[in-house]
Amino acid sequence: MSHIAENIKAVEAKISAAAQRSGRKREDILLLAVSKTQTVEVIQQAVECGLTSLGENKVQEIMDKYEPMGESVHWHLIGHLQTNKVKYVVDKVDMIHSVESLKLANEIEKRAAAKGVVMDILVEVNIANEESKFGISPKEAETFIRELSTKEHLRVRGLMTVAPFVENSEENREYFRQMRQLQVDINGKKIDNIVMDVLSMGMTGDYEVAIEEGATIVRVGTGIFGERDYSNREK
Ligand SMILES: *Cc1c(COP(=O)(O)O)cnc(C)c1O
């Protein structure tokens, strides 16, 4: 077995165990393979193990890998998206996880309308209020989502966060819990067109805790592909 296949097996076992501990079904959790900086050949190994949903944080990398990877994979944009790059991704990705401004939402709406598609999006929340992170504050979330709810070519599917980098994943449990509570609270407002069933949270260091607290998408890069080599990357 290749080391990627072994890594995936180990991650799968941990996902199943975390789901079981919290009384959840494995099928309700998507393992998104974060393939940034990885080559098409390497990503193909993960696809062969059944991981067909891939996460990238740069538009350029999706553009470069889109044709070679072919039709059988699903791309998710998980990183910060500049308005001027929206036009390149609306017809390529299944979901944009990183919507955090009205300006960006308006551009996605415009470009999705032009292509005749409805874009699934997540609202990025800066749950720990970190200076260095993108995302709206939890307090702004309801108002922001009400604004998005009127846009015909956006479908708000849920919330996403990049939790703090911590040594001990237990330190993030409270943040994951707050994300879940925010989702429940906003769903409780019964905003027209808004039923949020997706919570994208948890990375290599903390996905098990995230699952225990309700994550429906975990974004795992290093845990699958090993340490990233950024020298492979063009920009
Ligand atoms: C790189 C990245 C990940 C994956 O991080 P790992 O720690 O390698 O699992 C998840 N989410 C986002 C937004 C990322 O940029």
The ligand as a MOL file (V3000), in Angstrom:
LIG
                    3D

  0  0  0     0  0            999 V3000
M  V30 BEGIN CTAB
M  V30 COUNTS 15 15 0 0 0
M  V30 BEGIN ATOM
M  V30 1 C -4.4140 23.9910 4.1020 0
M  V30 2 C -5.8090 24.0880 4.6170 0
M  V30 3 C -6.4150 23.0080 5.2820 0
M  V30 4 C -5.7110 21.6860 5.5610 0
M  V30 5 O -4.7280 21.8460 6.5260 0
M  V30 6 P -3.9430 20.5740 7.1460 0
M  V30 7 O -3.5270 21.0490 8.4790 0
M  V30 8 O -2.8220 20.2700 6.2320 0
M  V30 9 O -4.9290 19.4630 7.2280 0
M  V30 10 C -7.7340 23.1420 5.6960 0
M  V30 11 N -8.4210 24.2920 5.4850 0
M  V30 12 C -7.8800 25.3530 4.8700 0
M  V30 13 C -8.6980 26.5750 4.6710 0
M  V30 14 C -6.5670 25.2880 4.4070 0
M  V30 15 O -6.0350 26.3530 3.7820 0
M  V30 END ATOM
M  V30 BEGIN BOND
M  V30 1 1 1 2
M  V30 2 1 2 3
M  V30 3 2 2 14
M  V30 4 1 3 4
M  V30 5 2 3 10
M  V30 6 1 4 5
M  V30 7 1 5 6
M  V30 8 2 6 7
M  V30 9 1 6 8
M  V30 10 1 6 9
M  V30 11 1 10 11
M  V30 12 2 11 12
M  V30 13 1 12 13
M  V30 14 1 12 14
M  V30 15 1 14 15
M  V30 END BOND
M  V30 END CTAB
M  END
